[in-house]
């Protein structure tokens, strides 16, 4: 049987198959470059250091990378000095052979189902799914125990992609680069690009050594240190391959090298990395998280456009009120954990008649005399002192002013000052028989019916009874390596992640029109599975810092701007330049205001209103467009130097939004390239003497730490 080949969108998918052994892999490449594929060398023979060796060994230059990466307990581990660094390419994975393949069609969805068997009644079903109009694929694997005895897994990947790069006949020295995005609290999305050589992933001289760069995170904050994203670029061919994982628990990705080809894989964190093992009884199965894969003849920007576009379908399914990207006001940086009926009402009065549609009451609404906002959460009993009329009256008062009321919860954890922390510990995650406790927080066991019932009454019922239309879900710690489970700590954490998904789905089922915001100390949950379950996400906890525009622009690579909630915290002491700087940053995603809104002068409030009105005009571009960033920046974000401009062109190409920020030492003028054709400026915030000449938008700069927003339309 020849190797199966498919063409979906503009990508060719090839399943290289060895008809003798039955081993099958997965390769993809841009269809337009089919004529540039080269014949790969089959052997290292001809290399002096090989030819001097005695014997007639074949010394293969490359082998088929197994389609499904799995490790079964009891099988030998990965050879090549790799054990402890990787569990992929183990004898377990190499033992699976091609059984059959079929193409399934369901509406706009096409799925290539590949079935593998290992001769021990273990079956893996690999699914690669494509939706019409997408230029990326959804990939997952399911392991079935069809035998009559239990089997325990130590590793099961969501995807494995080999054959990088098919445009070089050898090991492509000096031309392969790896792209990843680092992250930290209030410092999300720093791009890191390194060569294979810098990662010390050159192939060994004989292929006897297997090398891996394994990275990821362990715990329940999936975007911690790294985003679950990876790309490999062939700089000579101009082709880039990439993957993004959709998983809110422990995960890993790997760049693997043993022979000429580079292979990438990822999924659940394995036994070595994430303390994960899973026992399957006869007849049981387990399915991996989904990964998105794509490749493109183009740039990293082009690849990221393809991967983030997959998120469109889930966002389109959000409540109708979300479809024109309403502006949010969150009172966190107004009351700083001390909201009250009178304070919130004063904010609502100021917002009445503005373009703001959501007013969110943040942390602290449950405080007692003996508790604070940070450690007093968990019982979810509204404070009679702060809200003597009750939260229902507060929500009604907000709605009377034409605004949808929202409420903050950190529903998956409980603070040390709550009754639940003390009296319900047996219903929380345990490790070694003790409640998992981090920074005065414990974590509900979301597979415990008592915990689910408690949260249903204290969260869903309260939101429903009080008439809230917006829910902000925060999550301010990680549960770490896992929780007690008969199989492993990592399996306990996997089940907890599934419990989180179920509770979010229960909220949606009970309250189909509620708008849900995803927050985790800012950006610790900015991954596709949580993005798909929520309308938008808090981009960061960098609420008032000068690096906000940098972080907000970074995230265009990783999530849709329409889901990227960016804060502008406004103060009465702000200069006009600072007000504009803060407000301009919100045009990089979803506008969210906070701060001393009731204390702003009439002139300051007019500035904020002008920004809001322009924002409403550019919503179609933010909602559906293509972003490109231009910058001259120093390395520091906390003390940024230089400038940044983000240009976003509408889907129909007829309009464009340019957001410019100047940092320390910025030039007097910033020039931004425009797409081909004629352009004219429709509106600026603030007004200035910007102009379009010779295909370039030239923006005069008022000075350090200034901002500007320009709306343009195509005239030819």
JOLIN-V39547 format. One record per pair of residues at least 12 apart in sequence whose ideal C-beta (glycine too) atoms are under 8 Angstrom apart, sorted by the first residue. I is the first residue (numbers start at 0). J is the second residue. Records with the same first field share a line. If there is no record, write none. Layout:
# JOLIN-V39547
I=J + J
This chain:
# JOLIN-V39547
0=16 + 18 + 97
1=16 + 18
2=14 + 15 + 16
3=16 + 100
5=102 + 111
6=30
7=109 + 129 + 136
8=129 + 133 + 134
9=29 + 30 + 31 + 134
10=27 + 28 + 29 + 30 + 134 + 136 + 293 + 294
11=27 + 28 + 29 + 30 + 33
12=25 + 26 + 27 + 111 + 127 + 136
13=25 + 26 + 27 + 28 + 162
14=26 + 66 + 100 + 113
15=63 + 161 + 162
16=63 + 97
17=63
20=96
21=96 + 97
22=63 + 65 + 93 + 96 + 97
23=63 + 65 + 66 + 96 + 97 + 113 + 115
24=63 + 64 + 65 + 66 + 159 + 161 + 162
25=64 + 66 + 125 + 127 + 158 + 159 + 160 + 161 + 162
26=160 + 161 + 162 + 165
27=136 + 160 + 240 + 292 + 293 + 294
28=162 + 165 + 166 + 238 + 294
29=238 + 294 + 295 + 296
31=296
32=166 + 236 + 238 + 296
35=166 + 236
36=165 + 166
37=165 + 166 + 167 + 168
38=168
39=60 + 61 + 165 + 168 + 169 + 259
40=60 + 61 + 168 + 169 + 259
41=59 + 60
42=57 + 58 + 59 + 60
43=58 + 59 + 60 + 205 + 206
44=57 + 58
48=204 + 205
49=205
58=205 + 206
59=206 + 258
60=169 + 170 + 206 + 258 + 259
61=258 + 259 + 260
62=257 + 258
63=161
64=88 + 159 + 160 + 161 + 162 + 255 + 260 + 262
65=88 + 92 + 93 + 95 + 159
66=95 + 113 + 115 + 125 + 159
67=92 + 95 + 115 + 123 + 125 + 140 + 155 + 156 + 159
68=86 + 87 + 88 + 92 + 154 + 155 + 156 + 159 + 264 + 266
69=89 + 91 + 92 + 95 + 123 + 140 + 142 + 152 + 154 + 155 + 156
70=86 + 87 + 89 + 91 + 92 + 152 + 153 + 154 + 155 + 269 + 270
71=91 + 121 + 150 + 151 + 152 + 153
72=150 + 151 + 152 + 153 + 276
73=151
74=89 + 90 + 91 + 94
75=89 + 90
76=89
77=89 + 209
78=209
79=207 + 208 + 209 + 257
80=208 + 209
81=208 + 209 + 210 + 211
83=271
84=210 + 211 + 213
85=209 + 211 + 213 + 253 + 255 + 271
86=153 + 154 + 269 + 270 + 271
87=154 + 156 + 159 + 211 + 253 + 255 + 262 + 264
88=209 + 255 + 257 + 262
89=154
91=117
94=117 + 118 + 119
95=115 + 116 + 117 + 121 + 123
96=115 + 116 + 117 + 118
97=113 + 115
98=114 + 115 + 116 + 122
99=113 + 114
100=112 + 113 + 114
107=130 + 131 + 132
108=128 + 129 + 130 + 131
109=128 + 129 + 130 + 131
110=126 + 127 + 128 + 129
111=126 + 127 + 128
112=124 + 125 + 126
113=125 + 126 + 127
119=146
120=144 + 145 + 146 + 147
121=142 + 143 + 144 + 145 + 146 + 150
122=142 + 143 + 145
123=140 + 141 + 142 + 143
124=140 + 141 + 143
125=138 + 139 + 140
126=138 + 139 + 140 + 141
127=292
130=309 + 312
133=305 + 308 + 309
134=293 + 295 + 305 + 308
135=291 + 292 + 293 + 305 + 306 + 308 + 309
136=291 + 292 + 293
137=289 + 290 + 291 + 309
138=157 + 158 + 289 + 290 + 291 + 292
139=157 + 158 + 286 + 287 + 288 + 289 + 290
140=155 + 156 + 157 + 158 + 266 + 286 + 287
141=284 + 285 + 286 + 287
142=155 + 279 + 284 + 285
143=283 + 284
144=279 + 280 + 281 + 282 + 283 + 284
145=281 + 282
146=281
147=281
148=281
149=278 + 279 + 280 + 281
150=278 + 279
151=276 + 277 + 278 + 279 + 486
152=276 + 277 + 278 + 279 + 285
153=269 + 270 + 275 + 276
154=267 + 269 + 270 + 275
155=266 + 267 + 269 + 277 + 285 + 287
156=264 + 265 + 266 + 267 + 287
157=244 + 246 + 265 + 266 + 267 + 287 + 288 + 289 + 290
158=242 + 264 + 265 + 266 + 290 + 292
159=262 + 263 + 264
160=240 + 242 + 262 + 263 + 264 + 292
161=260 + 262
162=260 + 262
163=175 + 231 + 233 + 240 + 260 + 261 + 262 + 263
164=233 + 236 + 238 + 260 + 261
166=233 + 235 + 236 + 238
167=233 + 235 + 236 + 259
169=259
170=201 + 202 + 258 + 259
171=233 + 235 + 259 + 261
172=196 + 201
173=194 + 196
174=233 + 234 + 235 + 236
175=194 + 195 + 231 + 232 + 233 + 234 + 261
176=192 + 193 + 194 + 195 + 231 + 232 + 234
177=192 + 193 + 194 + 195 + 198 + 212 + 229 + 230 + 231 + 232 + 254
178=190 + 191 + 192 + 229 + 230 + 231 + 232 + 239 + 241 + 299
179=191 + 214 + 225 + 226 + 228 + 229 + 230
180=225 + 226 + 228 + 553 + 556 + 557
181=224 + 225 + 226
182=222 + 223 + 224 + 225 + 226 + 522
183=224
184=520 + 521 + 523 + 540
185=521 + 539 + 540 + 541 + 544 + 550
186=539 + 541 + 546 + 550 + 636
187=222 + 521 + 522 + 525 + 538 + 539 + 550 + 553 + 554
188=226 + 522 + 550 + 553 + 554 + 556 + 557
189=553 + 636
190=299 + 553 + 556
195=254 + 256 + 261
198=212 + 254
200=212 + 254 + 256 + 261
201=256
202=256 + 257 + 258 + 259
203=257
206=257 + 258
208=257
209=255 + 256 + 257
210=255 + 256 + 257
211=253 + 254 + 255 + 256
212=253 + 254
213=251 + 252 + 253 + 272
214=251 + 252 + 253
215=227 + 249 + 250 + 251 + 252 + 265 + 268 + 272 + 273
216=249 + 250 + 268
217=249 + 268 + 272 + 273 + 274 + 479 + 480 + 481
218=248 + 249 + 477 + 478 + 479 + 480 + 492
219=247 + 248 + 442 + 474 + 477 + 478 + 492 + 495 + 496 + 499
220=474 + 476 + 477 + 519 + 520 + 523 + 524
221=246 + 247 + 248 + 250 + 523 + 524 + 526 + 529
222=519 + 522 + 523 + 524 + 525 + 526
223=477 + 523
226=525 + 526 + 557
227=243 + 244 + 245 + 246 + 250 + 252 + 265 + 526
228=241 + 242 + 243 + 244 + 252 + 306 + 557
229=241 + 242 + 252 + 254 + 263 + 265
230=242 + 299 + 302
231=254 + 261 + 263
232=299
236=296
237=296 + 297
238=294 + 295 + 296
239=294 + 295 + 297 + 298 + 299 + 301 + 302
240=263 + 292 + 293 + 294 + 302
241=292 + 293 + 294 + 299 + 302 + 303 + 306
242=263 + 265 + 290 + 291 + 292
243=290 + 291 + 306 + 526 + 527 + 557
244=265 + 266 + 288 + 289 + 290 + 291 + 526 + 527
245=288 + 289 + 290 + 291 + 526 + 527 + 528 + 531
246=266 + 267 + 288 + 496 + 526 + 528
247=496 + 499 + 500 + 524 + 526 + 528 + 529
248=267 + 268 + 492 + 493 + 495 + 496
249=267 + 268 + 272 + 273 + 275 + 480 + 481 + 489 + 492 + 493
250=265 + 266 + 267 + 268 + 273 + 288
251=265 + 266 + 267 + 268 + 269 + 272 + 273
252=264 + 265
253=265
265=290
266=287 + 288 + 290
267=287 + 288 + 489 + 493
268=489
270=487 + 489
273=480 + 481 + 489 + 492
274=480 + 481 + 487 + 488 + 489
275=481 + 487 + 488 + 489 + 490 + 492 + 493
276=486 + 487 + 489 + 490
277=486 + 487 + 490 + 493
278=485 + 486
288=528
289=527 + 528
291=306 + 309 + 527
293=305 + 306
299=556
300=556 + 626 + 627 + 628
303=555 + 556 + 557
304=625
307=556 + 557 + 558 + 559
308=559
309=527
310=527 + 530 + 531 + 558 + 559 + 562
311=559
313=530 + 531 + 532
314=530 + 534 + 559 + 561 + 562
317=514 + 534
318=511 + 512 + 513 + 514 + 534
319=512
320=356 + 403 + 468 + 512 + 514
321=514 + 534 + 535
323=618 + 622
324=561 + 589 + 618 + 621 + 622
325=355 + 356 + 357 + 403
326=353 + 354 + 355 + 356 + 357 + 589 + 590 + 591 + 592 + 611 + 614 + 615
327=355 + 356 + 357 + 358 + 359 + 405 + 469 + 564 + 589 + 590 + 591 + 592
328=346 + 350 + 355 + 357 + 358 + 359 + 591 + 592 + 593 + 596
329=359 + 361 + 405 + 471 + 566 + 591 + 592 + 593
330=342 + 343 + 346 + 358 + 359 + 360 + 361 + 593
331=359 + 361 + 362 + 407 + 542 + 593
332=542 + 543 + 566 + 568 + 593 + 594
333=346 + 593 + 594 + 595 + 596
334=361 + 363
336=361 + 362 + 363 + 366 + 371 + 372 + 373
337=363 + 366 + 372 + 385
338=360 + 361 + 363 + 364 + 385
339=385 + 386
340=385 + 386 + 387 + 388 + 392 + 393 + 396
343=358 + 360 + 393 + 397
344=393 + 396
345=597
346=358 + 596 + 597
347=396 + 397 + 400 + 402
348=400 + 597
349=596 + 597 + 599 + 604
350=400 + 402 + 596
351=400 + 401 + 402
352=401
353=607 + 608 + 611
354=608 + 611 + 612 + 614 + 615
355=402 + 592 + 611
356=402 + 403
357=402 + 403 + 404 + 405 + 468 + 469 + 514
358=397 + 402 + 403 + 404 + 405
359=404 + 405 + 406 + 407 + 469 + 471 + 516
360=393 + 404 + 405 + 406 + 407
361=407 + 471
362=376 + 407 + 409 + 473
363=385
364=381 + 382 + 385 + 386 + 390 + 406 + 407
365=378 + 379 + 380 + 381 + 382
366=382 + 385
367=382
368=384
369=416
370=414 + 416 + 417
371=416
373=414 + 439
374=414 + 415 + 416 + 417 + 439 + 440
375=414 + 416 + 417
376=408 + 409 + 412 + 413 + 414 + 417
377=412 + 413 + 414 + 417 + 418 + 419 + 420
378=413 + 417 + 418 + 419 + 457
379=408 + 410 + 457 + 458 + 461
380=457
381=461
389=465
390=406 + 461 + 465 + 467
391=464 + 465 + 466
393=465
394=465 + 466 + 467
395=466
398=466
403=468 + 469 + 514
404=466 + 467 + 468 + 469
405=467 + 468 + 469 + 470 + 471 + 514 + 516
406=462 + 465 + 467 + 469 + 470 + 471
407=471 + 473
408=458 + 470 + 471 + 472 + 473
409=472 + 473 + 474 + 475
410=443 + 454 + 457 + 458 + 472 + 502
411=442 + 443 + 445 + 474 + 499 + 502
412=440 + 441 + 442 + 443 + 474 + 475 + 476
413=427 + 440 + 441 + 442 + 443
414=439 + 440
415=436 + 439 + 440 + 441
416=439
419=453
420=441
423=449 + 450 + 453
424=441
426=443 + 444 + 447 + 449 + 450 + 453
427=441 + 442 + 443 + 444 + 450
428=441 + 442 + 443 + 444 + 478 + 482 + 483 + 491 + 495
429=444 + 482 + 483
430=479 + 480 + 481 + 482 + 483 + 488
431=483
432=483
435=478 + 479 + 482
437=476 + 477 + 478 + 479
438=475 + 476
440=475 + 476
442=476 + 478 + 482 + 495
444=482 + 495 + 498
445=495 + 498 + 499 + 501 + 502
446=494 + 495 + 497 + 498
451=498 + 502 + 505
454=502
455=505
458=506
459=505 + 506 + 509 + 510
462=510 + 513
463=509 + 510
467=513
468=512 + 513 + 514
469=513 + 514 + 515 + 516
470=506 + 510 + 513 + 514 + 515 + 516
471=515 + 516 + 518 + 537
472=503 + 515 + 516 + 517 + 518 + 533
473=518 + 519 + 520
474=518 + 519 + 520 + 523 + 524
475=519 + 520
476=520
477=523
478=492 + 495
480=492
482=495
500=528 + 532
503=515 + 532 + 533
504=532
507=532
514=534 + 535
515=532 + 533 + 534
516=533 + 534 + 535 + 536 + 537 + 564
517=529 + 530 + 532 + 533 + 535 + 536 + 537
518=536 + 537
519=537
520=540
521=537 + 538 + 539 + 540 + 541
522=536 + 537 + 538 + 539 + 540 + 550 + 554
524=536
525=538 + 554 + 557 + 558
530=558 + 559 + 562
533=562
534=562
535=561 + 562 + 563 + 564 + 589
536=558 + 562 + 563 + 564
537=564 + 566
538=550 + 551 + 554 + 563 + 564 + 565 + 566 + 588
539=551
542=566 + 568 + 593
543=566 + 568
544=637
545=580 + 637 + 639 + 662 + 704
546=636 + 637 + 639
547=565 + 566 + 581 + 584
548=583 + 584 + 587 + 643 + 658 + 660 + 706
549=632 + 636 + 639 + 643
550=636
551=563 + 565 + 584 + 587 + 588
552=587 + 628 + 630 + 643 + 645
554=588
555=587 + 626 + 628 + 645
560=587 + 588 + 589 + 621 + 622 + 624 + 626 + 647
561=588 + 589 + 621 + 622 + 623
562=588 + 589
563=587 + 588 + 589
564=588 + 589 + 591
565=584 + 585 + 587 + 588 + 589 + 590 + 591
566=585 + 591 + 592 + 593
567=581 + 582 + 584 + 585 + 590 + 591 + 592 + 593 + 594
568=581 + 592 + 593 + 594
569=581 + 582 + 592 + 593 + 594 + 595 + 596 + 599 + 603 + 607
570=594 + 595
571=595 + 598 + 599 + 600 + 603
573=603
575=603 + 606 + 685
576=701 + 702 + 704 + 705
577=704
578=603 + 606 + 607
579=606 + 610 + 684 + 685 + 705 + 706 + 707
580=660 + 704 + 705 + 706
581=706
582=606 + 607 + 610 + 684 + 706
583=610 + 658 + 659 + 660 + 684 + 706 + 707 + 708
584=658 + 660 + 706
585=610 + 614
586=613 + 614 + 617 + 621 + 656 + 658 + 708
587=645 + 658
588=621
589=621
590=610 + 611 + 614
592=607
606=685
609=684 + 685
610=684 + 708
613=682 + 684 + 708 + 710
616=682 + 710
617=656 + 708 + 710
619=649 + 654
620=647 + 648 + 649 + 654 + 655 + 656
621=647 + 656
623=649 + 650
624=647 + 648 + 649 + 650 + 656
625=647 + 648 + 650
626=645 + 646 + 647
627=645 + 646 + 647 + 648
628=643 + 644 + 645 + 646
629=643 + 644 + 645 + 646 + 671 + 672
630=642 + 643 + 644
632=662
638=663
639=662 + 663
640=662 + 663 + 664
641=662 + 663 + 664 + 665
642=659 + 660 + 661 + 662 + 665 + 666 + 669 + 700
643=659 + 660 + 662
644=657 + 658 + 659 + 660 + 669 + 671 + 698
645=657 + 658
646=671 + 672 + 673 + 696
648=674
652=674 + 713
653=712 + 713
654=681 + 710 + 711 + 712 + 713
655=673 + 674 + 678 + 710 + 711 + 712 + 713
656=708 + 709 + 710 + 711
657=671 + 696 + 698 + 708 + 709 + 711
658=706 + 707 + 708 + 709
659=671 + 698 + 700 + 706 + 707 + 708 + 709
660=705 + 706 + 707
661=700 + 701 + 702 + 703 + 704 + 705 + 706
662=703 + 704
663=703 + 704
664=703
665=700 + 702 + 703 + 705
666=700
667=699 + 700
668=697 + 698 + 699 + 700
669=697 + 698 + 700
670=695 + 696 + 697 + 698
671=695 + 696 + 698
672=694 + 695 + 696
673=691 + 694 + 695 + 696 + 711
675=694
676=713 + 714 + 715
677=713 + 714 + 715
678=691 + 696 + 711 + 712 + 713 + 714
679=691 + 711 + 712 + 714
680=696 + 709 + 710 + 711
681=710 + 711 + 712
682=709 + 710
683=707 + 708 + 709 + 710
684=707 + 708
685=707
687=699 + 701 + 707
689=707 + 709
691=711
696=709 + 711
